[in-house]
């Protein structure tokens, strides 16, 4: 049976979309790279990853569309940085999920 996502509340839908967004190692690597910086990165992020420039650009666009990163054109370069406020909100969402109380139980399966 296929569940319809529209039947789930908006909080669960948003959390699932965020999980999907973060499900690719390249996107996680990009976020880690940007989070480690104290300023925006104006160089070519593709040089830091084992992927083609076109593939990195696609992942950057996905992260930018979701609001997790910011990108601004400056001359011939694009400056990228982590959207700190959005990242804090995402972190809080996942902390809420991982803070759920899990009861000890015995499973016989």
N, CA, C and O of each residue as an XYZ file, in Angstrom:
436
protein
N       0.849     -1.185      0.000
C       0.000      0.000      0.000
C       0.893      1.247      0.000
O       1.845      1.335      0.776
N       0.589      2.177     -0.849
C       1.367      3.404     -0.983
C       0.718      4.514     -0.160
O      -0.448      4.849     -0.369
N       1.479      5.083      0.777
C       0.956      6.163      1.611
C       0.991      7.476      0.831
O       1.946      7.750      0.105
N      -0.029      8.260      0.982
C      -0.086      9.571      0.343
C       0.507     10.590      1.300
O       0.044     10.728      2.432
N       1.522     11.299      0.854
C       2.192     12.245      1.738
C       1.268     13.357      2.196
O       1.470     13.914      3.276
N       0.272     13.691      1.416
C      -0.653     14.766      1.792
C      -1.454     14.416      3.037
O      -2.001     15.306      3.687
N      -1.530     13.152      3.374
C      -2.288     12.736      4.549
C      -1.500     12.921      5.844
O      -2.051     12.750      6.931
N      -0.220     13.267      5.739
C       0.602     13.508      6.916
C       0.634     15.003      7.200
O       0.504     15.818      6.287
N       0.807     15.363      8.483
C       0.803     16.787      8.811
C       2.037     17.481      8.231
O       3.021     16.835      7.867
N       1.960     18.793      8.155
C       2.999     19.576      7.481
C       4.357     19.434      8.159
O       5.385     19.484      7.483
N       4.384     19.258      9.469
C       5.657     19.100     10.180
C       6.368     17.823      9.735
O       7.576     17.831      9.499
N       5.616     16.727      9.622
C       6.208     15.469      9.162
C       6.645     15.568      7.708
O       7.690     15.036      7.333
N       5.859     16.237      6.898
C       6.221     16.407      5.490
C       7.506     17.215      5.350
O       8.377     16.880      4.547
N       7.617     18.283      6.141
C       8.818     19.116      6.077
C      10.044     18.337      6.533
O      11.102     18.426      5.910
N       9.912     17.578      7.607
C      11.029     16.784      8.106
C      11.468     15.754      7.064
O      12.664     15.532      6.875
N      10.511     15.132      6.394
C      10.831     14.154      5.349
C      11.544     14.821      4.174
O      12.486     14.254      3.619
N      11.105     16.015      3.795
C      11.768     16.736      2.702
C      13.201     17.108      3.074
O      14.107     17.021      2.246
N      13.398     17.522      4.321
C      14.745     17.856      4.778
C      15.632     16.617      4.787
O      16.795     16.676      4.386
N      15.083     15.496      5.242
C      15.851     14.250      5.257
C      16.239     13.853      3.835
O      17.362     13.407      3.597
N      15.322     14.011      2.901
C      15.609     13.691      1.498
C      16.689     14.623      0.955
O      17.588     14.187      0.237
N      16.596     15.897      1.300
C      17.579     16.872      0.851
C      18.977     16.513      1.355
O      19.963     16.688      0.639
N      19.057     16.016      2.575
C      20.345     15.685      3.185
C      20.768     14.243      2.920
O      21.738     13.763      3.506
N      20.049     13.553      2.043
C      20.326     12.133      1.836
C      21.477     11.856      0.869
O      21.825     10.696      0.650
N      22.064     12.882      0.295
C      23.185     12.670     -0.624
C      24.489     13.110      0.046
O      24.558     14.207      0.599
N      25.520     12.266      0.000
C      26.782     12.623      0.659
C      27.411     13.906      0.123
O      28.105     14.600      0.865
N      27.186     14.235     -1.139
C      27.747     15.479     -1.682
C      27.137     16.691     -0.993
O      27.840     17.658     -0.700
N      25.852     16.647     -0.737
C      25.194     17.784     -0.073
C      25.680     17.923      1.363
O      25.879     19.033      1.857
N      25.868     16.798      2.022
C      26.398     16.846      3.390
C      27.822     17.395      3.369
O      28.190     18.197      4.227
N      28.623     16.968      2.397
C      29.993     17.477      2.279
C      29.994     18.984      2.031
O      30.813     19.706      2.600
N      29.092     19.455      1.195
C      28.995     20.896      0.921
C      28.627     21.648      2.194
O      29.223     22.682      2.496
N      27.665     21.143      2.932
C      27.254     21.802      4.173
C      28.401     21.819      5.175
O      28.644     22.836      5.825
N      29.107     20.696      5.302
C      30.249     20.647      6.224
C      31.330     21.635      5.803
O      31.923     22.310      6.645
N      31.582     21.718      4.514
C      32.586     22.643      3.996
C      32.206     24.088      4.306
O      33.038     24.866      4.774
N      30.960     24.441      4.048
C      30.506     25.810      4.304
C      30.443     26.116      5.797
O      30.743     27.235      6.213
N      30.056     25.131      6.604
C      29.958     25.342      8.051
C      31.330     25.571      8.682
O      31.438     26.231      9.715
N      32.368     25.030      8.063
C      33.721     25.171      8.607
C      34.330     26.535      8.303
O      35.382     26.877      8.844
N      33.684     27.310      7.451
C      34.214     28.610      7.040
C      33.686     29.726      7.939
O      32.580     29.643      8.474
N      34.488     30.755      8.092
C      34.044     31.927      8.845
C      33.516     33.015      7.917
O      32.955     34.012      8.373
N      33.698     32.819      6.627
C      33.195     33.751      5.622
C      32.607     32.936      4.473
O      32.686     31.707      4.463
N      32.026     33.625      3.525
C      31.510     32.944      2.335
C      32.674     32.400      1.510
O      33.776     32.949      1.529
N      32.413     31.331      0.799
C      33.411     30.753     -0.100
C      33.193     31.356     -1.478
O      32.099     31.273     -2.036
N      34.234     31.961     -2.020
C      34.106     32.555     -3.346
C      34.812     31.719     -4.401
O      34.689     31.990     -5.595
N      35.544     30.713     -3.970
C      36.245     29.855     -4.920
C      35.332     28.789     -5.487
O      34.121     28.806     -5.270
N      35.918     27.880     -6.203
C      35.172     26.810     -6.840
C      35.031     25.647     -5.866
O      36.005     24.949     -5.585
N      33.841     25.439     -5.358
C      33.580     24.364     -4.404
C      33.818     23.004     -5.051
O      34.140     22.040     -4.357
N      33.664     22.913     -6.363
C      33.868     21.643     -7.065
C      35.293     21.126     -6.892
O      35.522     19.918     -6.959
N      36.250     22.020     -6.671
C      37.631     21.588     -6.452
C      37.793     20.824     -5.148
O      38.774     20.102     -4.968
N      36.847     20.975     -4.245
C      36.922     20.333     -2.934
C      36.222     18.980     -2.892
O      36.321     18.262     -1.897
N      35.521     18.631     -3.955
C      34.714     17.408     -3.964
C      35.092     16.518     -5.145
O      35.544     17.009     -6.179
N      34.904     15.204     -4.986
C      35.248     14.276     -6.072
C      34.132     14.146     -7.110
O      33.791     13.042     -7.536
N      33.575     15.280     -7.507
C      32.467     15.298     -8.461
C      32.739     16.339     -9.535
O      33.567     17.232     -9.353
N      32.046     16.219    -10.639
C      32.195     17.212    -11.701
C      31.601     18.546    -11.251
O      30.763     18.600    -10.351
N      32.046     19.596    -11.888
C      31.539     20.939    -11.577
C      30.028     21.008    -11.796
O      29.314     21.622    -11.003
N      29.538     20.380    -12.866
C      28.099     20.404    -13.160
C      27.300     19.708    -12.061
O      26.238     20.185    -11.663
N      27.808     18.589    -11.575
C      27.116     17.855    -10.509
C      27.105     18.665     -9.223
O      26.083     18.735     -8.540
N      28.234     19.277     -8.889
C      28.305     20.109     -7.684
C      27.335     21.278     -7.808
O      26.664     21.631     -6.838
N      27.256     21.876     -8.983
C      26.323     22.993     -9.200
C      24.878     22.563     -8.972
O      24.085     23.319     -8.410
N      24.535     21.355     -9.405
C      23.177     20.850     -9.179
C      22.891     20.701     -7.688
O      21.809     21.060     -7.221
N      23.861     20.172     -6.939
C      23.667     20.008     -5.499
C      23.603     21.365     -4.796
O      22.804     21.553     -3.879
N      24.433     22.296     -5.221
C      24.380     23.647     -4.655
C      23.017     24.277     -4.905
O      22.464     24.934     -4.023
N      22.479     24.084     -6.090
C      21.171     24.653     -6.419
C      20.078     24.047     -5.554
O      19.187     24.763     -5.097
N      20.129     22.736     -5.319
C      19.141     22.082     -4.447
C      19.203     22.663     -3.037
O      18.172     22.964     -2.436
N      20.410     22.819     -2.519
C      20.574     23.377     -1.171
C      20.120     24.833     -1.121
O      19.528     25.274     -0.136
N      20.400     25.567     -2.181
C      19.985     26.975     -2.237
C      18.469     27.085     -2.344
O      17.862     27.923     -1.678
N      17.852     26.246     -3.178
C      16.391     26.264     -3.320
C      15.695     25.972     -1.995
O      14.618     26.503     -1.726
N      16.303     25.138     -1.177
C      15.732     24.799      0.126
C      16.042     25.861      1.176
O      15.509     25.816      2.285
N      16.899     26.810      0.829
C      17.236     27.880      1.761
C      18.335     27.527      2.741
O      18.610     28.305      3.654
N      18.975     26.369      2.577
C      20.030     25.975      3.510
C      21.334     26.720      3.263
O      22.136     26.906      4.179
N      21.538     27.141      2.033
C      22.724     27.933      1.727
C      22.293     29.187      0.980
O      21.198     29.265      0.424
N      23.189     30.158      0.987
C      22.972     31.398      0.251
C      24.039     31.482     -0.832
O      25.173     31.043     -0.636
N      23.675     32.038     -1.955
C      24.625     32.232     -3.038
C      24.421     33.598     -3.652
O      23.292     34.017     -3.908
N      25.522     34.288     -3.886
C      25.449     35.635     -4.444
C      26.522     35.795     -5.509
O      27.681     35.439     -5.292
N      26.139     36.324     -6.648
C      27.096     36.541     -7.731
C      27.884     37.809     -7.440
O      27.323     38.866     -7.153
N      29.211     37.670     -7.524
C      30.106     38.801     -7.309
C      31.140     38.788     -8.438
O      32.115     38.039     -8.383
N      30.925     39.602     -9.437
C      31.818     39.585    -10.600
C      31.677     38.266    -11.338
O      30.580     37.894    -11.756
N      32.788     37.560    -11.499
C      32.771     36.267    -12.173
C      32.567     35.107    -11.205
O      32.420     33.963    -11.635
N      32.555     35.388     -9.918
C      32.433     34.339     -8.905
C      31.042     34.306     -8.298
O      30.293     35.281     -8.353
N      30.719     33.165     -7.720
C      29.517     33.042     -6.898
C      29.996     32.759     -5.483
O      30.737     31.805     -5.247
N      29.573     33.587     -4.553
C      29.926     33.398     -3.148
C      28.850     32.560     -2.477
O      27.663     32.871     -2.575
N      29.260     31.503     -1.799
C      28.321     30.637     -1.097
C      28.621     30.649      0.390
O      29.778     30.699      0.809
N      27.552     30.601      1.182
C      27.704     30.454      2.622
C      26.480     29.729      3.174
O      25.427     29.669      2.540
N      26.652     29.193      4.350
C      25.564     28.508      5.027
C      24.553     29.541      5.512
O      24.942     30.590      6.026
N      23.279     29.261      5.359
C      22.227     30.107      5.921
C      22.069     29.663      7.371
O      21.342     28.715      7.664
N      22.747     30.348      8.260
C      22.858     29.918      9.655
C      21.495     29.807     10.326
O      21.243     28.840     11.044
N      20.627     30.761     10.110
C      19.306     30.723     10.751
C      18.504     29.509     10.290
O      17.881     28.824     11.101
N      18.525     29.251      8.996
C      17.802     28.089      8.461
C      18.426     26.797      8.983
O      17.712     25.857      9.332
N      19.768     26.749      9.036
C      20.440     25.546      9.522
C      20.076     25.283     10.984
O      19.874     24.133     11.372
N      19.991     26.325     11.787
C      19.592     26.158     13.191
C      18.173     25.602     13.285
O      17.889     24.769     14.146
N      17.291     26.053     12.414
C      15.914     25.552     12.402
C      15.876     24.080     11.993
O      15.132     23.291     12.576
N      16.675     23.711     10.994
C      16.747     22.309     10.561
C      17.296     21.444     11.693
O      16.782     20.361     11.971
N      18.334     21.935     12.330
C      18.941     21.206     13.451
C      17.914     20.972     14.556
O      17.838     19.878     15.116
N      17.132     21.991     14.867
C      16.107     21.862     15.910
C      15.057     20.824     15.522
O      14.589     20.067     16.373
N      14.685     20.785     14.246
C      13.703     19.786     13.775
C      14.217     18.370     14.011
O      13.500     17.515     14.531
N      15.473     18.135     13.621
C      16.026     16.797     13.788
C      16.294     16.476     15.253
O      16.140     15.327     15.667
N      16.692     17.471     16.043
C      16.872     17.234     17.475
C      15.554     16.820     18.106
O      15.530     15.964     18.990
N      14.454     17.425     17.658
C      13.138     17.036     18.157
C      12.823     15.589     17.825
O      12.260     14.869     18.650
N      13.178     15.162     16.634
C      12.951     13.775     16.236
C      13.812     12.826     17.062
O      13.318     11.823     17.576
N      15.089     13.141     17.188
C      16.000     12.252     17.899
C      15.838     12.321     19.412
O      16.392     11.486     20.128
N      15.093     13.296     19.906
C      14.840     13.400     21.341
C      13.640     12.564     21.778
O      13.327     12.489     22.966
N      12.969     11.937     20.808
C      11.823     11.100     21.169
C      12.255     10.011     22.140
O      13.322      9.414     21.994
N      11.423      9.768     23.117
C      11.710      8.718     24.079
C      11.462      7.367     23.423
O      10.377      7.100     22.906
N      12.463      6.538     23.453
C      12.352      5.188     22.923
C      12.346      4.247     24.121
O      13.299      4.193     24.899
N      11.269      3.523     24.247
C      11.134      2.614     25.381
C      11.827      1.294     25.075
O      11.800      0.802     23.947
N      12.445      0.739     26.099
C      13.044     -0.588     25.940
C      11.931     -1.603     25.783
O      10.945     -1.577     26.519
N      12.090     -2.472     24.850
C      11.104     -3.527     24.659
C      11.821     -4.738     24.101
O      12.931     -4.641     23.578
N      11.181     -5.852     24.220
C      11.755     -7.093     23.720
C      10.989     -7.510     22.480
O       9.772     -7.695     22.507
N      11.713     -7.650     21.420
C      11.101     -8.024     20.151
C      11.471     -9.471     19.847
O      12.635     -9.860     19.944
N      10.494    -10.240     19.488
C      10.735    -11.640     19.167
C      10.725    -11.890     17.667
O      10.502    -13.018     17.226
N      10.962    -10.853     16.886
C      10.928    -11.071     15.437
C      12.301    -11.325     14.879
O      12.450    -11.527     13.674
